[in-house]
């Protein structure tokens, strides 16, 4: 049984590495920016199956020199089976470049433990409404996330890779097809049974109509659980 688990874990790590390597091919002419993102989520578990959450995120740009974006996102999740959830929500963005937007999203998330390794998958479908573009921009996102405790401490290692693909073209704004890829690696800490935090580095490659851009991001994430029924675990839907 342990051999089967080891093989499964090795396959998951191989898939994660392939996804990361395949997506991490930035353009030679890509612009660069050093930024910071700060995220906070408050989660309330209504019962064993239903949960609601409120997200907030702020982003800096231009080498940490100015505020760039601010978003707020309420959502709801329902557990279909152990480890399998579906969710829905919407996001309001305010941005410095006047392309404020409202997004609606639907997602399915599946997580599973292999010994001490937690693997999470999330597939999200979004309908984005930008204030300077008519109609909805349709976008799909897929993320693979891995988390593992460090010894018997409250610290854990976490990494994930997420690919974004736009499904239609408005001939302005976001490009059609591949839009961006995010790769994150960092450490998390369980402060107590209601709170955990994560700090790490995220690389983002993004295609714009004017070219490609690489962002080097220091990301801080804080997660609060109002009920604290059990120690919070890294979840497949645990990041915006």
Secondary structure as UniProt FT lines:
FT   HELIX           2..23
FT   TURN            28..29
FT   STRAND          31..45
FT   STRAND          50..61
FT   TURN            62..65
FT   STRAND          66..81
FT   TURN            82..83
FT   STRAND          84..95
FT   TURN            96..97
FT   STRAND          101..114
FT   TURN            115..116
FT   STRAND          117..130
FT   TURN            131..132
FT   STRAND          137..149
FT   TURN            151..152
FT   STRAND          155..166
FT   STRAND          177..192
FT   TURN            193..194
FT   STRAND          195..208
FT   TURN            209..210
FT   STRAND          211..225
FT   TURN            236..237
//
